[in-house]
Amino acid sequence: MITPRHLPRLAYLLHVLQELRAVLSPEVWDQDWREPFARLRHLRKAPDFTDTEWNDALEKASAHDRRVIDQLLKKGFDA
């Protein structure tokens, strides 16, 4: 279940993963990002929020949320 509070982060993450998919090799994509992307796409298609709400949420993602997600995608939290 998605709450409105988390929707901006999830919308931004889905957006960035869509962009990342376009530049990665299929092998790297499948290994690292296929499953998380599929889960987000499933959430995106759920009737909990409208297309407009997802699009609005993407615009509302804070600079902090964007930095954290960008760092996550660069595996900046790996120890």
C-alpha positions as CSV (number, residue, x, y, z in Angstrom):
1,M,0.0,0.0,0.0
2,I,1.3,3.4,-0.9
3,T,0.6,6.5,1.2
4,P,0.4,10.0,-0.3
5,R,3.5,10.8,1.8
6,H,5.6,8.3,0.0
7,L,4.2,8.8,-3.5
8,P,6.6,11.6,-4.6
9,R,9.6,9.4,-3.8
10,L,8.2,6.4,-5.6
11,A,7.2,8.5,-8.6
12,Y,10.7,9.9,-8.8
13,L,12.3,6.5,-8.4
14,L,10.1,5.0,-11.2
15,H,10.9,8.0,-13.4
16,V,14.7,7.6,-12.9
17,L,14.6,3.8,-13.4
18,Q,12.8,4.4,-16.7
19,E,15.6,6.7,-17.8
20,L,18.2,4.3,-16.5
21,R,16.7,1.4,-18.5
22,A,17.3,3.3,-21.7
23,V,21.1,3.5,-21.2
24,L,22.0,0.2,-19.5
25,S,22.7,-3.0,-21.2
26,P,19.9,-5.5,-20.9
27,E,22.2,-7.8,-18.8
28,V,22.9,-5.1,-16.3
29,W,19.3,-3.9,-16.2
30,D,18.0,-7.4,-15.6
31,Q,20.5,-8.2,-12.9
32,D,20.2,-4.9,-11.0
33,W,16.9,-3.2,-11.7
34,R,14.4,-5.4,-13.4
35,E,12.7,-6.6,-10.2
36,P,12.4,-3.2,-8.4
37,F,11.2,-1.7,-11.6
38,A,8.5,-4.3,-12.1
39,R,7.3,-3.8,-8.5
40,L,7.1,-0.1,-9.0
41,R,5.2,-0.5,-12.3
42,H,2.8,-2.8,-10.6
43,L,2.2,-0.1,-7.9
44,R,1.8,2.5,-10.6
45,K,-0.9,0.5,-12.3
46,A,-2.8,-0.1,-9.1
47,P,-6.0,1.9,-8.7
48,D,-4.8,3.6,-5.5
49,F,-3.8,6.8,-7.3
50,T,-4.7,8.4,-10.6
51,D,-2.3,9.2,-13.4
52,T,-2.6,12.9,-12.5
53,E,-1.7,12.1,-8.9
54,W,1.4,10.2,-9.9
55,N,2.4,13.0,-12.3
56,D,1.8,15.6,-9.6
57,A,3.8,13.6,-7.1
58,L,6.8,13.5,-9.4
59,E,6.9,17.2,-9.4
60,K,6.6,17.3,-5.6
61,A,9.6,15.1,-4.9
62,S,11.9,17.1,-2.7
63,A,15.5,17.9,-3.5
64,H,16.5,15.7,-0.5
65,D,14.4,12.8,-1.9
66,R,16.0,13.2,-5.3
67,R,19.5,13.2,-3.8
68,V,18.8,10.1,-1.7
69,I,17.4,8.2,-4.7
70,D,20.1,9.3,-7.0
71,Q,22.7,8.1,-4.5
72,L,20.9,4.8,-4.0
73,L,20.9,4.2,-7.8
74,K,24.6,4.9,-7.9
75,K,24.9,2.3,-5.1
76,G,26.3,5.1,-2.9
77,F,25.0,3.3,0.2
78,D,26.9,0.1,-0.5
79,A,29.4,-0.7,2.3
